[in-house]
Amino acid sequence: MPDGSVKYVRVVVHALRDESGSIEFVGAVTDITEPRTAEEALRRSEQRLQKVIDAIPTMAWTALPDGSIDFVSR
């Protein structure tokens, strides 16, 4: 962008032939900047949490309601 910011977009395009046989393109461009930015922030947060969990000097774990373990720290 002119201000240096980045926009993420998803583009979907289909090539179609019109009645005369010419090809025309029909499509849509969707701004996905907000969900993409949120995904990146979530990923960074998960990485920070994983570092904290790995640094504690004891075992950390979580279990599901049925008692099966779904996470164990290193």
C-alpha positions in Angstrom: 0.0 0.0 0.0 1.2 3.6 -0.4 1.6 4.0 3.3 3.8 0.9 3.5 1.2 -1.4 5.0 0.5 -4.8 3.6 -2.9 -6.1 2.5 -3.6 -9.8 2.0 -6.1 -10.7 -0.6 -7.7 -13.9 -1.9 -8.4 -13.9 -5.6 -10.8 -16.3 -7.4 -11.0 -16.0 -11.2 -12.8 -18.1 -13.8 -12.2 -17.9 -17.6 -15.4 -18.1 -19.6 -16.1 -18.0 -23.3 -18.8 -15.6 -24.4 -21.2 -16.2 -27.3 -18.6 -15.0 -29.8 -16.0 -17.3 -28.5 -13.9 -14.7 -26.8 -12.6 -15.4 -23.4 -13.6 -13.1 -20.5 -12.5 -13.4 -16.9 -15.0 -13.2 -14.1 -13.8 -13.1 -10.5 -13.7 -11.6 -7.1 -11.0 -10.2 -4.8 -11.6 -10.5 -1.0 -9.5 -8.6 1.6 -8.4 -11.2 4.1 -6.0 -8.9 6.0 -7.8 -9.0 9.3 -8.2 -12.8 9.6 -4.6 -13.3 8.4 -3.3 -10.9 10.9 -5.3 -12.5 13.7 -3.9 -16.0 12.7 -0.4 -14.7 12.8 -0.9 -13.2 16.2 -2.4 -16.4 17.5 0.5 -18.4 16.1 3.0 -16.1 17.9 1.0 -16.3 21.1 1.0 -20.1 20.9 4.8 -20.2 20.3 5.4 -17.9 23.4 3.1 -20.1 25.5 5.0 -23.3 24.3 8.3 -21.7 25.3 7.0 -20.9 28.8 5.6 -24.4 29.3 8.9 -25.9 28.1 10.8 -23.7 30.6 9.0 -24.7 33.8 10.9 -27.3 35.8 8.0 -29.7 36.3 5.6 -31.7 34.1 2.6 -29.9 32.8 -0.3 -31.7 31.3 -4.0 -31.5 30.4 -6.7 -34.1 30.2 -10.1 -34.4 28.5 -13.3 -34.9 30.5 -13.0 -38.7 30.0 -9.6 -38.6 31.7 -7.5 -39.2 28.6 -4.4 -37.1 28.4 -4.3 -34.7 25.5 -1.1 -32.8 26.2 2.2 -33.4 28.2 5.1 -31.0 28.4 8.6 -32.0 27.3 
